[in-house]
Amino acid sequence: MDFSTSNEESELSQAQTELYKHVYNFVGSMALKSAMELGIADAIHSHGKPITLLELATVLNLHPSKIGVLHRLLRLLTHNGLFARTTVPGIEGAEEETAYGLTPPSKLLVKSNSTCLAPIVKGALHSSSLDMWGSSKKWLTEDKEDLTLFESATGESFWEFLNKETESDTLSMFQEAMAADSNMFKLALKEGMHVFEGLTSLVDVAGGRGGISKLIHEAFPDIKCTVFDQPQVVASLSGDENLNFVAGDMFMSIPPADAVLLKWVLHDWNDEQSLKILKNCKEAISGRGKDGKVIIIEILIDETSDDRELTELKLKYDLVLLSMFNGKEREKKEWEELIYGAGFSSYKITPICGIKSLIEVFP
Ligand SMILES: C[S@@+](CC[C@H](N)C(=O)[O-])C[C@H]1O[C@@H](n2cnc3c(N)ncnc32)[C@H](O)[C@@H]1O
């Protein structure tokens, strides 16, 4: 037997398996999207216990010829941990049957739960986010430095696409995805609540529909919270005495307050634009002197402390931000360059909520 050839063959087949895993990663994402669109998690949740294939197909109103398809979809989704497979006793002494239950990730798809992340699945796997990748070679070879992949593929920026009259459903979808992320944040916020203590006013810059401000307002009703975003996002929203919505442009100026919150904002922008936003934030808190602060909630890429899977997720996020907005997820050194570049004197990073970090920035 020729060992060198057999080693080579085994390396080759391992490499092929490895490559195919990367190629077919998308099938897992698409199977998850189908499960979300079908409402499989909601059906299991309403059933109140693990559900058999036939029961599930009936509740989902599937055509009887598609039961085998549902079985195969669930075979993948239970294998990868999104759903659980178990057995339930058969009816009237019949044999046990396979049944499907929820797992922690699929519980996040149940629409009646406050921590539902179905809008994120819908938004992240929307055709507008996927189709642009077909233009990546054109984008990388064309001589237009600031054009995003999204613009190169569609001829308009993602913000233009969202704000078009005809695409108002897409704007709602995007805002719902942001609101879902903020809702989820409720738990993480408990760990970071101390950063809001002692403040009398706070501006939530690019705060969307105010999901996060509402949580802060619930916990600290005496803080005067202002949600500051584009007119088309906040014009129709109203709050109360200590929660108000103000329309404006963060590149022009930001209303004054003790503190500014930037959650999930700076990663949408390149360094030059982020510097401009941070300088406007510094101006907004200048009335509070050294006691003012900017509270940033974002990803910190940290390959030395994070495990491989978490870093991979953060790096994937980075490419999403790059392709849609020319934005970026940043490493510690890049955060420092921005913070000191905008004229702040110190900062403190606290990891929260798995993927995100809380970065307090001081004048
Ligand atoms: C990724 S979302 C973040 C929303 C919110 N901070 C959250 O975490 O739910 C970015 C927000 O930036 C807002 N935005 C974009 N350009 C803006 C500008 N020039 N001034 C103010 N807000 C802006 C968008 O309308 C959008 O709501």
The ligand as an ORCA input file, in Angstrom:
! r2SCAN-3c Opt
* xyz 0 1
  C     -28.877     50.479     13.245
  S     -30.130     51.637     13.571
  C     -29.936     51.760     15.319
  C     -31.192     52.073     16.021
  C     -31.148     52.065     17.549
  N     -29.998     52.738     18.104
  C     -31.262     50.659     18.089
  O     -30.295     50.106     18.556
  O     -32.359     50.098     18.016
  C     -29.457     53.096     12.983
  C     -30.351     54.307     13.091
  O     -29.619     55.425     12.610
  C     -30.569     56.358     12.145
  N     -29.876     57.390     11.349
  C     -29.273     57.254     10.143
  N     -28.752     58.432      9.750
  C     -29.029     59.348     10.736
  C     -28.734     60.736     10.903
  N     -28.027     61.410      9.980
  N     -29.152     61.348     12.031
  C     -29.862     60.665     12.979
  N     -30.161     59.342     12.878
  C     -29.748     58.683     11.755
  C     -31.498     55.475     11.333
  O     -32.725     56.117     11.040
  C     -31.615     54.261     12.246
  O     -32.755     54.374     13.095
*
